[in-house]
């Protein structure tokens, strides 16, 4: 089924990737669907590789932003209690400091299906600034899809198998990057407290 869908969408080329990445981020999760399309176009049509990656970034970012904005407005409309509990306030404080790291990991890691929408919804409900959210999604998606285009160009039809074989290594690298960001945030907070 996945191969038939991939073949049908490849007929549309990068425009197909734009549509699939938009749907994947906004409504219908298609685990590894966009990744396979980017890799396939990069391997079969090298001159369109980076354009395909650009379309994937564009569609995915637009889909995530649309979901974020829809949830943000829906959460305002459904909010009944304007005074959050102490437990909720603590979670909000934690999410404002580190929550975007939980968005970064599933955004950047290919071939391992993570529930990205859960973190997008959390970011929207907890009033994460739109610009920060956009920046994290954009950086993660650029790393992911342009990296896949590069792999497709250099490994050809073997790129998909390479990613599947090394999916857990890529996850470990994403977690390591997250740990570095976390430590940098903690260090910066500690420095601010010592200065004040």
Buried (B, 14 or more C-beta within 10 A) or exposed (E): EEEEBBEEBBEEBBEBBBBBBBBBBBEEBBEBBBBBBBBBBBBEBBEBBBBBBBBBBBBBBBBBBBBBEEBBEEBEEEEEEEEEEEEEEEBBEEBBEBBBBBBBBBBBBBBBEBEBBEBBBBBBBBEBEBEBBBEBBBEBBBBBBBBBBBBBBEBBEBBBEBBEEBBEEBBEEBEEBBEEBEEEBEEEEEEEEEEE
